[in-house]
Structures are given as C-alpha cells and as structure tokens.
Amino acid sequence: MYALGPIPGDLELDRNVDFIDFAFFAEYWRSVACGQCGGADLSGDGSVDVDDLADFADNWLMER
C-alpha cells in the first residue's frame, strides 16, 4: 500500500503526474543552482537533469 503523501513529479499538486506537470518540469530543464527549481529538482541536488527526469518518469501517470 502506498503512503498518501505527495507524488514526486506532481508539480501542480493535483494528485497526479501528467502532461501539465511535465510542462512545469520542462520549464526548469537543465537549470542549475535554482534551489528546488519550482519542485522540478526531484533528486535534491540543486539542478534539474537526467536524474530528475528518471524520477519523474518513474511516477508518470500515477494518481492518488
């Protein structure tokens, strides 16, 4: 059973990961030193790169 916390990649906080979240993610693609980068820094390393894309893809189309 999954915990009912936020879904990594749900950047608009509507309890699913979809194309709207991907649009938010894409705005920060390849950003560095951007803090949380609008939530797109899923790995927590201060940049949005392939590691974050992998985390995003792992949760693609997930709903809660």
N, C-alpha and C positions, 0 to 999 in steps of 0.2 A: 504494500500500500504506500502511496506517495504522500509526503507531507503536504499540507495545504499552504505553503509559503509561496513567495513569488517564483515565477518560472524564469530562469536565466534566458535572456533574449526577449522577454516581454517588456519592451521598452516603452510602450504606451499604457501599460498596466491595465489591460482589459482581459486578463486571464487567458490569453492565448498568444502564440507566436506565429505571425503571419506576414503577408507582404507589407503591411503598414509598418510593422516592427523592422522589417528588412530595410525599408526606406529610411527610417531613423538611423539604423546601423550604418547604412551606406554613406550617410552624411559625415560620419566620423572615420570612415575607412582610411587607414594609413596615417591617422593623427597620432602625434606623439606629445608627451608632456601635457596632456589635456585633462588631468585629474581622472574622473570617472568617465569622461567623454560622453556625457549625456546618458550614461548607463551602458554604452556600447563596449566599454572595456570590461569584458566578462572575465578575463583572466586576472585582472587587478594589477597589471604591470605598468599602467600609465600610458599605454598605447593601444591602438586598435589594429590588429594584424591577423595573420592566418590562425593563430591560436584562438582568438576570439571568434573567428568565423567557424572554426570547428565546434566550439561550444554552442554557438548559435544554431548550427546545423543539427547538432545532437537533440535540440529541443524544437526543431521545425515542426509546425502544425500541432504542437502539444496544447492541450486545453485543460483548464481546471474549473 
